[in-house]
């Protein structure tokens, strides 16, 4: 698994959650764009499980295409009541 940026994805997810407004999100959506995204989604899910209060809904999406060879993209969005967007971030990782 060393070819995947697991630690970078986990760190980016942790920073995203830490930077959320004081209002706890109702839902967090994470999209991974990568030909081999399952390990990356598992890293995201592990961080969300440790850092989010319950009952935050998590939507994890693996888009199996890749924007370019050797790239992995992580898109994060947090939503509050009434589906209000609280925060969003996009990270691209090269291997």
C-alpha positions in Angstrom: 0.0 0.0 0.0 3.0 2.3 0.1 2.1 3.7 -3.4 -1.0 5.3 -1.9 -0.8 8.5 0.0 -2.7 7.0 3.0 -1.1 9.2 5.7 -1.5 12.4 3.6 -5.2 11.6 3.0 -5.7 10.8 6.7 -4.0 14.1 7.7 -6.0 16.1 5.2 -9.2 14.6 6.5 -8.2 15.3 10.1 -7.4 18.9 9.3 -10.7 19.4 7.5 -12.7 18.1 10.5 -10.6 20.2 13.0 -11.2 23.4 10.9 -15.0 22.9 10.8 -17.1 25.7 12.4 -18.1 25.1 16.0 -21.5 23.8 14.7 -21.1 20.0 14.3 -21.9 18.9 10.8 -25.0 16.7 10.1 -23.3 15.1 7.1 -19.8 14.8 5.8 -19.3 13.7 2.2 -15.9 12.4 1.0 -15.1 11.6 -2.6 -11.9 9.9 -3.7 -11.0 10.0 -7.4 -8.5 7.3 -7.9 -8.2 4.0 -9.8 -7.4 2.3 -6.5 -9.5 4.3 -4.1 -10.7 1.7 -1.5 -7.6 2.0 0.7 -7.9 5.8 0.6 -11.6 5.7 1.5 -10.8 3.4 4.4 -8.2 6.0 5.7 -10.9 8.7 5.4 -13.5 6.6 7.2 -11.1 5.8 10.0 -10.4 9.5 10.7 -14.1 10.4 10.5 -15.0 7.7 12.9 -12.5 8.9 15.4 -13.1 12.7 15.1 -16.8 13.3 14.3 -19.5 13.3 16.9 -22.4 11.0 16.5 -24.8 10.9 14.7 -23.0 12.5 11.8 -23.9 10.9 8.5 -20.9 9.9 6.4 -21.1 9.5 2.6 -18.0 7.9 1.1 -17.8 7.8 -2.6 -15.1 6.2 -4.8 -14.9 7.5 -8.3 -12.7 5.0 -10.0 -11.3 7.1 -12.8 -8.2 9.2 -12.3 -7.7 12.8 -13.3 -4.2 11.8 -14.5 -1.9 8.9 -14.1 -0.4 8.9 -10.6 -2.8 11.3 -9.1 -5.4 10.8 -6.3 -8.0 13.4 -5.5 -9.8 13.8 -2.2 -12.9 16.1 -2.1 -14.5 16.8 1.3 -17.7 18.6 2.1 -19.5 19.2 5.4 -23.2 20.0 5.6 -25.2 21.4 8.5 -29.0 21.6 9.0 -31.1 22.0 5.9 -28.2 20.7 3.8 -26.3 24.0 4.3 -22.7 23.8 3.1 -20.4 24.5 6.1 -17.0 23.8 4.5 -15.4 22.1 1.5 -11.8 21.2 0.5 -10.1 19.5 -2.4 -6.7 17.9 -2.1 -4.6 16.3 -4.9 -1.9 13.8 -4.1 0.8 12.7 -6.5 2.6 9.3 -6.2 
